[in-house]
Amino acid sequence: MALSSFRNREQAFALAVFLGRFWTAPARLELGFPVDRRALADHPLLGLTEHQVRAARDTLEAVGFIARQEPEDGRHYQRTADGPHRRPIIFRFGLDYLPALVIANKRTAARRPVTPARTSSSPIRNSLTGVSHKQTQAEPFLMGEKQHLARVEELESKLDAALARWRRAIEG
């Protein structure tokens, strides 16, 4: 609703979703973050140019989704060996949107499954190094995990067969 009157509403929404995914972890929600147009330009998840990132950032600031955070010491420049340089602008999520982001975090945490800790790394990597990966009956399975493990075992056997063919081709 807030973006509907802006011409760049699609780009602003894409940037808002990106910032929401990467900067709303509960531990970081109230911390400041930079929105570096150069770093975000042509990011595969955004697909925006440097100019579009800047315009989207300005739009999100205009609607109050993000707000500039003033430096604690009030100085906008920092002294370096090359002379004074402008400090990066730090943003925070707007106060009107912060409660909605907290609710979204709680809803996501409630839906996130707790995965059992694994003692070994990837089953495919283990097959290449000679370490076998066997699932014990005591470990709980999540939805679809049995099918996933069966598929991994099938891929491991195909990989072993392909490696054996390569070994025979090289040796003989």
PyMOL CGO cylinders between C-alpha atoms (Angstrom):
from pymol import cmd
from pymol.cgo import CYLINDER

trace = [
    CYLINDER, 0.00, 0.00, 0.00, 2.72, 2.48, 0.96, 0.3, 1, 1, 1, 1, 1, 1,
    CYLINDER, 2.72, 2.48, 0.96, 4.66, 1.83, -2.26, 0.3, 1, 1, 1, 1, 1, 1,
    CYLINDER, 4.66, 1.83, -2.26, 1.68, 1.97, -4.64, 0.3, 1, 1, 1, 1, 1, 1,
    CYLINDER, 1.68, 1.97, -4.64, 2.18, 5.63, -5.60, 0.3, 1, 1, 1, 1, 1, 1,
    CYLINDER, 2.18, 5.63, -5.60, 5.85, 5.23, -6.52, 0.3, 1, 1, 1, 1, 1, 1,
    CYLINDER, 5.85, 5.23, -6.52, 7.03, 4.42, -10.04, 0.3, 1, 1, 1, 1, 1, 1,
    CYLINDER, 7.03, 4.42, -10.04, 9.83, 2.21, -8.75, 0.3, 1, 1, 1, 1, 1, 1,
    CYLINDER, 9.83, 2.21, -8.75, 7.59, 0.22, -6.39, 0.3, 1, 1, 1, 1, 1, 1,
    CYLINDER, 7.59, 0.22, -6.39, 8.76, -3.15, -7.79, 0.3, 1, 1, 1, 1, 1, 1,
    CYLINDER, 8.76, -3.15, -7.79, 12.42, -2.32, -7.21, 0.3, 1, 1, 1, 1, 1, 1,
    CYLINDER, 12.42, -2.32, -7.21, 11.68, -0.89, -3.75, 0.3, 1, 1, 1, 1, 1, 1,
    CYLINDER, 11.68, -0.89, -3.75, 9.70, -3.99, -2.84, 0.3, 1, 1, 1, 1, 1, 1,
    CYLINDER, 9.70, -3.99, -2.84, 12.53, -6.23, -4.05, 0.3, 1, 1, 1, 1, 1, 1,
    CYLINDER, 12.53, -6.23, -4.05, 15.02, -4.30, -1.91, 0.3, 1, 1, 1, 1, 1, 1,
    CYLINDER, 15.02, -4.30, -1.91, 12.66, -4.43, 1.09, 0.3, 1, 1, 1, 1, 1, 1,
    CYLINDER, 12.66, -4.43, 1.09, 12.33, -8.21, 0.76, 0.3, 1, 1, 1, 1, 1, 1,
    CYLINDER, 12.33, -8.21, 0.76, 16.12, -8.54, 0.42, 0.3, 1, 1, 1, 1, 1, 1,
    CYLINDER, 16.12, -8.54, 0.42, 16.76, -6.42, 3.51, 0.3, 1, 1, 1, 1, 1, 1,
    CYLINDER, 16.76, -6.42, 3.51, 14.05, -8.30, 5.38, 0.3, 1, 1, 1, 1, 1, 1,
    CYLINDER, 14.05, -8.30, 5.38, 15.65, -11.64, 4.60, 0.3, 1, 1, 1, 1, 1, 1,
    CYLINDER, 15.65, -11.64, 4.60, 19.19, -10.67, 5.49, 0.3, 1, 1, 1, 1, 1, 1,
    CYLINDER, 19.19, -10.67, 5.49, 18.86, -8.09, 8.27, 0.3, 1, 1, 1, 1, 1, 1,
    CYLINDER, 18.86, -8.09, 8.27, 15.90, -9.18, 10.40, 0.3, 1, 1, 1, 1, 1, 1,
    CYLINDER, 15.90, -9.18, 10.40, 17.44, -12.02, 12.36, 0.3, 1, 1, 1, 1, 1, 1,
    CYLINDER, 17.44, -12.02, 12.36, 16.36, -11.52, 15.99, 0.3, 1, 1, 1, 1, 1, 1,
    CYLINDER, 16.36, -11.52, 15.99, 19.89, -10.70, 17.12, 0.3, 1, 1, 1, 1, 1, 1,
    CYLINDER, 19.89, -10.70, 17.12, 20.34, -8.08, 14.36, 0.3, 1, 1, 1, 1, 1, 1,
    CYLINDER, 20.34, -8.08, 14.36, 16.85, -6.63, 14.11, 0.3, 1, 1, 1, 1, 1, 1,
    CYLINDER, 16.85, -6.63, 14.11, 17.56, -3.50, 16.12, 0.3, 1, 1, 1, 1, 1, 1,
    CYLINDER, 17.56, -3.50, 16.12, 21.10, -2.99, 14.82, 0.3, 1, 1, 1, 1, 1, 1,
    CYLINDER, 21.10, -2.99, 14.82, 22.01, -0.64, 12.03, 0.3, 1, 1, 1, 1, 1, 1,
    CYLINDER, 22.01, -0.64, 12.03, 23.03, -1.84, 8.58, 0.3, 1, 1, 1, 1, 1, 1,
    CYLINDER, 23.03, -1.84, 8.58, 24.49, -0.26, 5.45, 0.3, 1, 1, 1, 1, 1, 1,
    CYLINDER, 24.49, -0.26, 5.45, 22.69, -0.29, 2.10, 0.3, 1, 1, 1, 1, 1, 1,
    CYLINDER, 22.69, -0.29, 2.10, 25.67, -0.13, -0.24, 0.3, 1, 1, 1, 1, 1, 1,
    CYLINDER, 25.67, -0.13, -0.24, 24.39, 0.45, -3.76, 0.3, 1, 1, 1, 1, 1, 1,
    CYLINDER, 24.39, 0.45, -3.76, 27.71, -0.64, -5.27, 0.3, 1, 1, 1, 1, 1, 1,
    CYLINDER, 27.71, -0.64, -5.27, 27.73, -3.95, -3.41, 0.3, 1, 1, 1, 1, 1, 1,
    CYLINDER, 27.73, -3.95, -3.41, 24.06, -4.65, -4.15, 0.3, 1, 1, 1, 1, 1, 1,
    CYLINDER, 24.06, -4.65, -4.15, 24.19, -3.70, -7.83, 0.3, 1, 1, 1, 1, 1, 1,
    CYLINDER, 24.19, -3.70, -7.83, 23.70, -6.76, -10.02, 0.3, 1, 1, 1, 1, 1, 1,
    CYLINDER, 23.70, -6.76, -10.02, 23.26, -9.03, -6.98, 0.3, 1, 1, 1, 1, 1, 1,
    CYLINDER, 23.26, -9.03, -6.98, 21.64, -12.23, -8.27, 0.3, 1, 1, 1, 1, 1, 1,
    CYLINDER, 21.64, -12.23, -8.27, 18.80, -12.09, -5.74, 0.3, 1, 1, 1, 1, 1, 1,
    CYLINDER, 18.80, -12.09, -5.74, 17.98, -8.46, -6.55, 0.3, 1, 1, 1, 1, 1, 1,
    CYLINDER, 17.98, -8.46, -6.55, 18.72, -7.94, -10.22, 0.3, 1, 1, 1, 1, 1, 1,
    CYLINDER, 18.72, -7.94, -10.22, 18.92, -4.16, -9.77, 0.3, 1, 1, 1, 1, 1, 1,
    CYLINDER, 18.92, -4.16, -9.77, 21.41, -1.68, -11.12, 0.3, 1, 1, 1, 1, 1, 1,
    CYLINDER, 21.41, -1.68, -11.12, 23.32, 0.73, -8.89, 0.3, 1, 1, 1, 1, 1, 1,
    CYLINDER, 23.32, 0.73, -8.89, 20.90, 3.53, -9.78, 0.3, 1, 1, 1, 1, 1, 1,
    CYLINDER, 20.90, 3.53, -9.78, 17.85, 1.34, -9.10, 0.3, 1, 1, 1, 1, 1, 1,
    CYLINDER, 17.85, 1.34, -9.10, 19.24, 0.32, -5.68, 0.3, 1, 1, 1, 1, 1, 1,
    CYLINDER, 19.24, 0.32, -5.68, 19.75, 3.99, -4.77, 0.3, 1, 1, 1, 1, 1, 1,
    CYLINDER, 19.75, 3.99, -4.77, 16.26, 4.95, -5.94, 0.3, 1, 1, 1, 1, 1, 1,
    CYLINDER, 16.26, 4.95, -5.94, 14.69, 1.96, -4.15, 0.3, 1, 1, 1, 1, 1, 1,
    CYLINDER, 14.69, 1.96, -4.15, 16.58, 2.85, -0.96, 0.3, 1, 1, 1, 1, 1, 1,
    CYLINDER, 16.58, 2.85, -0.96, 15.31, 6.43, -1.18, 0.3, 1, 1, 1, 1, 1, 1,
    CYLINDER, 15.31, 6.43, -1.18, 11.75, 5.16, -1.72, 0.3, 1, 1, 1, 1, 1, 1,
    CYLINDER, 11.75, 5.16, -1.72, 11.95, 2.83, 1.28, 0.3, 1, 1, 1, 1, 1, 1,
    CYLINDER, 11.95, 2.83, 1.28, 13.24, 5.74, 3.32, 0.3, 1, 1, 1, 1, 1, 1,
    CYLINDER, 13.24, 5.74, 3.32, 10.38, 7.96, 2.11, 0.3, 1, 1, 1, 1, 1, 1,
    CYLINDER, 10.38, 7.96, 2.11, 7.72, 5.45, 3.21, 0.3, 1, 1, 1, 1, 1, 1,
    CYLINDER, 7.72, 5.45, 3.21, 9.44, 4.84, 6.55, 0.3, 1, 1, 1, 1, 1, 1,
    CYLINDER, 9.44, 4.84, 6.55, 10.48, 1.22, 6.01, 0.3, 1, 1, 1, 1, 1, 1,
    CYLINDER, 10.48, 1.22, 6.01, 14.07, 2.22, 6.76, 0.3, 1, 1, 1, 1, 1, 1,
    CYLINDER, 14.07, 2.22, 6.76, 15.40, 5.29, 8.56, 0.3, 1, 1, 1, 1, 1, 1,
    CYLINDER, 15.40, 5.29, 8.56, 18.86, 6.81, 8.74, 0.3, 1, 1, 1, 1, 1, 1,
    CYLINDER, 18.86, 6.81, 8.74, 20.72, 6.26, 11.96, 0.3, 1, 1, 1, 1, 1, 1,
    CYLINDER, 20.72, 6.26, 11.96, 22.83, 9.23, 12.97, 0.3, 1, 1, 1, 1, 1, 1,
    CYLINDER, 22.83, 9.23, 12.97, 26.43, 8.51, 14.03, 0.3, 1, 1, 1, 1, 1, 1,
    CYLINDER, 26.43, 8.51, 14.03, 26.85, 8.36, 17.81, 0.3, 1, 1, 1, 1, 1, 1,
    CYLINDER, 26.85, 8.36, 17.81, 29.53, 11.03, 17.80, 0.3, 1, 1, 1, 1, 1, 1,
    CYLINDER, 29.53, 11.03, 17.80, 27.63, 13.17, 15.28, 0.3, 1, 1, 1, 1, 1, 1,
    CYLINDER, 27.63, 13.17, 15.28, 30.48, 13.22, 12.77, 0.3, 1, 1, 1, 1, 1, 1,
    CYLINDER, 30.48, 13.22, 12.77, 29.74, 12.25, 9.17, 0.3, 1, 1, 1, 1, 1, 1,
    CYLINDER, 29.74, 12.25, 9.17, 33.40, 12.13, 8.16, 0.3, 1, 1, 1, 1, 1, 1,
    CYLINDER, 33.40, 12.13, 8.16, 36.25, 10.05, 9.51, 0.3, 1, 1, 1, 1, 1, 1,
    CYLINDER, 36.25, 10.05, 9.51, 39.93, 10.80, 9.42, 0.3, 1, 1, 1, 1, 1, 1,
    CYLINDER, 39.93, 10.80, 9.42, 42.09, 8.43, 7.36, 0.3, 1, 1, 1, 1, 1, 1,
    CYLINDER, 42.09, 8.43, 7.36, 45.66, 8.47, 6.06, 0.3, 1, 1, 1, 1, 1, 1,
    CYLINDER, 45.66, 8.47, 6.06, 44.31, 9.77, 2.73, 0.3, 1, 1, 1, 1, 1, 1,
    CYLINDER, 44.31, 9.77, 2.73, 42.39, 12.59, 4.41, 0.3, 1, 1, 1, 1, 1, 1,
    CYLINDER, 42.39, 12.59, 4.41, 38.77, 12.83, 5.54, 0.3, 1, 1, 1, 1, 1, 1,
    CYLINDER, 38.77, 12.83, 5.54, 36.35, 10.27, 4.11, 0.3, 1, 1, 1, 1, 1, 1,
    CYLINDER, 36.35, 10.27, 4.11, 32.59, 10.20, 4.38, 0.3, 1, 1, 1, 1, 1, 1,
    CYLINDER, 32.59, 10.20, 4.38, 31.35, 7.48, 6.72, 0.3, 1, 1, 1, 1, 1, 1,
    CYLINDER, 31.35, 7.48, 6.72, 28.87, 4.98, 5.35, 0.3, 1, 1, 1, 1, 1, 1,
    CYLINDER, 28.87, 4.98, 5.35, 25.22, 5.81, 6.00, 0.3, 1, 1, 1, 1, 1, 1,
    CYLINDER, 25.22, 5.81, 6.00, 23.72, 3.36, 8.46, 0.3, 1, 1, 1, 1, 1, 1,
    CYLINDER, 23.72, 3.36, 8.46, 20.02, 2.52, 8.33, 0.3, 1, 1, 1, 1, 1, 1,
    CYLINDER, 20.02, 2.52, 8.33, 17.60, 0.88, 10.74, 0.3, 1, 1, 1, 1, 1, 1,
    CYLINDER, 17.60, 0.88, 10.74, 14.15, -0.50, 10.16, 0.3, 1, 1, 1, 1, 1, 1,
    CYLINDER, 14.15, -0.50, 10.16, 11.44, 2.09, 10.68, 0.3, 1, 1, 1, 1, 1, 1,
    CYLINDER, 11.44, 2.09, 10.68, 9.52, 2.10, 13.94, 0.3, 1, 1, 1, 1, 1, 1,
    CYLINDER, 9.52, 2.10, 13.94, 6.22, 1.53, 12.12, 0.3, 1, 1, 1, 1, 1, 1,
    CYLINDER, 6.22, 1.53, 12.12, 7.51, -1.68, 10.50, 0.3, 1, 1, 1, 1, 1, 1,
    CYLINDER, 7.51, -1.68, 10.50, 9.55, -3.07, 13.40, 0.3, 1, 1, 1, 1, 1, 1,
    CYLINDER, 9.55, -3.07, 13.40, 6.62, -4.80, 15.18, 0.3, 1, 1, 1, 1, 1, 1,
    CYLINDER, 6.62, -4.80, 15.18, 5.60, -6.56, 11.96, 0.3, 1, 1, 1, 1, 1, 1,
    CYLINDER, 5.60, -6.56, 11.96, 9.16, -7.81, 11.48, 0.3, 1, 1, 1, 1, 1, 1,
    CYLINDER, 9.16, -7.81, 11.48, 9.25, -9.13, 15.06, 0.3, 1, 1, 1, 1, 1, 1,
    CYLINDER, 9.25, -9.13, 15.06, 5.99, -11.01, 14.47, 0.3, 1, 1, 1, 1, 1, 1,
    CYLINDER, 5.99, -11.01, 14.47, 7.33, -12.44, 11.20, 0.3, 1, 1, 1, 1, 1, 1,
    CYLINDER, 7.33, -12.44, 11.20, 10.46, -13.66, 13.02, 0.3, 1, 1, 1, 1, 1, 1,
    CYLINDER, 10.46, -13.66, 13.02, 8.37, -15.40, 15.67, 0.3, 1, 1, 1, 1, 1, 1,
    CYLINDER, 8.37, -15.40, 15.67, 6.16, -17.02, 13.04, 0.3, 1, 1, 1, 1, 1, 1,
    CYLINDER, 6.16, -17.02, 13.04, 9.22, -18.23, 11.10, 0.3, 1, 1, 1, 1, 1, 1,
    CYLINDER, 9.22, -18.23, 11.10, 10.88, -19.58, 14.24, 0.3, 1, 1, 1, 1, 1, 1,
    CYLINDER, 10.88, -19.58, 14.24, 7.73, -21.53, 15.12, 0.3, 1, 1, 1, 1, 1, 1,
    CYLINDER, 7.73, -21.53, 15.12, 7.66, -23.16, 11.65, 0.3, 1, 1, 1, 1, 1, 1,
    CYLINDER, 7.66, -23.16, 11.65, 11.40, -23.87, 11.44, 0.3, 1, 1, 1, 1, 1, 1,
    CYLINDER, 11.40, -23.87, 11.44, 12.05, -27.58, 12.07, 0.3, 1, 1, 1, 1, 1, 1,
    CYLINDER, 12.05, -27.58, 12.07, 14.74, -28.59, 14.51, 0.3, 1, 1, 1, 1, 1, 1,
    CYLINDER, 14.74, -28.59, 14.51, 17.22, -30.73, 12.59, 0.3, 1, 1, 1, 1, 1, 1,
    CYLINDER, 17.22, -30.73, 12.59, 19.24, -33.38, 14.37, 0.3, 1, 1, 1, 1, 1, 1,
    CYLINDER, 19.24, -33.38, 14.37, 22.95, -32.75, 14.66, 0.3, 1, 1, 1, 1, 1, 1,
    CYLINDER, 22.95, -32.75, 14.66, 25.06, -34.81, 12.30, 0.3, 1, 1, 1, 1, 1, 1,
    CYLINDER, 25.06, -34.81, 12.30, 28.49, -36.08, 13.16, 0.3, 1, 1, 1, 1, 1, 1,
    CYLINDER, 28.49, -36.08, 13.16, 29.67, -36.35, 9.58, 0.3, 1, 1, 1, 1, 1, 1,
    CYLINDER, 29.67, -36.35, 9.58, 29.63, -33.90, 6.73, 0.3, 1, 1, 1, 1, 1, 1,
    CYLINDER, 29.63, -33.90, 6.73, 28.05, -34.48, 3.33, 0.3, 1, 1, 1, 1, 1, 1,
    CYLINDER, 28.05, -34.48, 3.33, 27.35, -38.14, 2.46, 0.3, 1, 1, 1, 1, 1, 1,
    CYLINDER, 27.35, -38.14, 2.46, 28.70, -37.63, -1.04, 0.3, 1, 1, 1, 1, 1, 1,
    CYLINDER, 28.70, -37.63, -1.04, 31.93, -36.09, 0.28, 0.3, 1, 1, 1, 1, 1, 1,
    CYLINDER, 31.93, -36.09, 0.28, 32.27, -39.00, 2.71, 0.3, 1, 1, 1, 1, 1, 1,
    CYLINDER, 32.27, -39.00, 2.71, 31.90, -41.52, -0.11, 0.3, 1, 1, 1, 1, 1, 1,
    CYLINDER, 31.90, -41.52, -0.11, 34.73, -39.83, -1.98, 0.3, 1, 1, 1, 1, 1, 1,
    CYLINDER, 34.73, -39.83, -1.98, 37.01, -39.97, 1.07, 0.3, 1, 1, 1, 1, 1, 1,
    CYLINDER, 37.01, -39.97, 1.07, 36.06, -43.54, 1.92, 0.3, 1, 1, 1, 1, 1, 1,
    CYLINDER, 36.06, -43.54, 1.92, 34.07, -42.75, 5.08, 0.3, 1, 1, 1, 1, 1, 1,
    CYLINDER, 34.07, -42.75, 5.08, 30.72, -44.51, 5.10, 0.3, 1, 1, 1, 1, 1, 1,
    CYLINDER, 30.72, -44.51, 5.10, 27.57, -42.72, 6.24, 0.3, 1, 1, 1, 1, 1, 1,
    CYLINDER, 27.57, -42.72, 6.24, 24.95, -44.91, 7.84, 0.3, 1, 1, 1, 1, 1, 1,
    CYLINDER, 24.95, -44.91, 7.84, 21.73, -43.60, 9.30, 0.3, 1, 1, 1, 1, 1, 1,
    CYLINDER, 21.73, -43.60, 9.30, 20.88, -45.27, 12.60, 0.3, 1, 1, 1, 1, 1, 1,
    CYLINDER, 20.88, -45.27, 12.60, 17.31, -46.14, 13.53, 0.3, 1, 1, 1, 1, 1, 1,
    CYLINDER, 17.31, -46.14, 13.53, 17.51, -44.02, 16.68, 0.3, 1, 1, 1, 1, 1, 1,
    CYLINDER, 17.51, -44.02, 16.68, 17.87, -40.78, 14.69, 0.3, 1, 1, 1, 1, 1, 1,
    CYLINDER, 17.87, -40.78, 14.69, 14.54, -39.08, 13.94, 0.3, 1, 1, 1, 1, 1, 1,
    CYLINDER, 14.54, -39.08, 13.94, 13.54, -38.41, 10.34, 0.3, 1, 1, 1, 1, 1, 1,
    CYLINDER, 13.54, -38.41, 10.34, 11.94, -35.21, 9.16, 0.3, 1, 1, 1, 1, 1, 1,
    CYLINDER, 11.94, -35.21, 9.16, 9.37, -35.13, 6.37, 0.3, 1, 1, 1, 1, 1, 1,
    CYLINDER, 9.37, -35.13, 6.37, 10.97, -36.33, 3.15, 0.3, 1, 1, 1, 1, 1, 1,
    CYLINDER, 10.97, -36.33, 3.15, 14.36, -37.01, 4.73, 0.3, 1, 1, 1, 1, 1, 1,
    CYLINDER, 14.36, -37.01, 4.73, 14.13, -40.77, 4.09, 0.3, 1, 1, 1, 1, 1, 1,
    CYLINDER, 14.13, -40.77, 4.09, 13.46, -40.11, 0.41, 0.3, 1, 1, 1, 1, 1, 1,
    CYLINDER, 13.46, -40.11, 0.41, 16.29, -37.59, 0.33, 0.3, 1, 1, 1, 1, 1, 1,
    CYLINDER, 16.29, -37.59, 0.33, 18.73, -40.06, 1.90, 0.3, 1, 1, 1, 1, 1, 1,
    CYLINDER, 18.73, -40.06, 1.90, 17.64, -42.76, -0.56, 0.3, 1, 1, 1, 1, 1, 1,
    CYLINDER, 17.64, -42.76, -0.56, 18.28, -40.34, -3.44, 0.3, 1, 1, 1, 1, 1, 1,
    CYLINDER, 18.28, -40.34, -3.44, 21.70, -39.43, -1.99, 0.3, 1, 1, 1, 1, 1, 1,
    CYLINDER, 21.70, -39.43, -1.99, 22.60, -43.12, -1.70, 0.3, 1, 1, 1, 1, 1, 1,
    CYLINDER, 22.60, -43.12, -1.70, 21.49, -43.68, -5.30, 0.3, 1, 1, 1, 1, 1, 1,
    CYLINDER, 21.49, -43.68, -5.30, 23.65, -40.75, -6.43, 0.3, 1, 1, 1, 1, 1, 1,
    CYLINDER, 23.65, -40.75, -6.43, 26.57, -42.07, -4.39, 0.3, 1, 1, 1, 1, 1, 1,
    CYLINDER, 26.57, -42.07, -4.39, 26.34, -45.45, -6.10, 0.3, 1, 1, 1, 1, 1, 1,
    CYLINDER, 26.34, -45.45, -6.10, 26.19, -43.79, -9.53, 0.3, 1, 1, 1, 1, 1, 1,
    CYLINDER, 26.19, -43.79, -9.53, 29.17, -41.63, -8.61, 0.3, 1, 1, 1, 1, 1, 1,
    CYLINDER, 29.17, -41.63, -8.61, 31.13, -44.69, -7.43, 0.3, 1, 1, 1, 1, 1, 1,
    CYLINDER, 31.13, -44.69, -7.43, 30.32, -46.47, -10.69, 0.3, 1, 1, 1, 1, 1, 1,
    CYLINDER, 30.32, -46.47, -10.69, 31.40, -43.44, -12.74, 0.3, 1, 1, 1, 1, 1, 1,
    CYLINDER, 31.40, -43.44, -12.74, 34.64, -43.16, -10.78, 0.3, 1, 1, 1, 1, 1, 1,
    CYLINDER, 34.64, -43.16, -10.78, 35.31, -46.87, -11.33, 0.3, 1, 1, 1, 1, 1, 1,
    CYLINDER, 35.31, -46.87, -11.33, 34.77, -46.41, -15.09, 0.3, 1, 1, 1, 1, 1, 1,
    CYLINDER, 34.77, -46.41, -15.09, 37.16, -43.46, -15.11, 0.3, 1, 1, 1, 1, 1, 1,
    CYLINDER, 37.16, -43.46, -15.11, 39.73, -45.46, -13.14, 0.3, 1, 1, 1, 1, 1, 1,
    CYLINDER, 39.73, -45.46, -13.14, 39.48, -48.36, -15.63, 0.3, 1, 1, 1, 1, 1, 1,
    CYLINDER, 39.48, -48.36, -15.63, 39.75, -45.97, -18.57, 0.3, 1, 1, 1, 1, 1, 1,
    CYLINDER, 39.75, -45.97, -18.57, 42.84, -44.32, -17.15, 0.3, 1, 1, 1, 1, 1, 1,
    CYLINDER, 42.84, -44.32, -17.15, 44.53, -47.59, -16.13, 0.3, 1, 1, 1, 1, 1, 1,
    CYLINDER, 44.53, -47.59, -16.13, 43.67, -49.60, -19.21, 0.3, 1, 1, 1, 1, 1, 1,
]
cmd.load_cgo(trace, "trace")
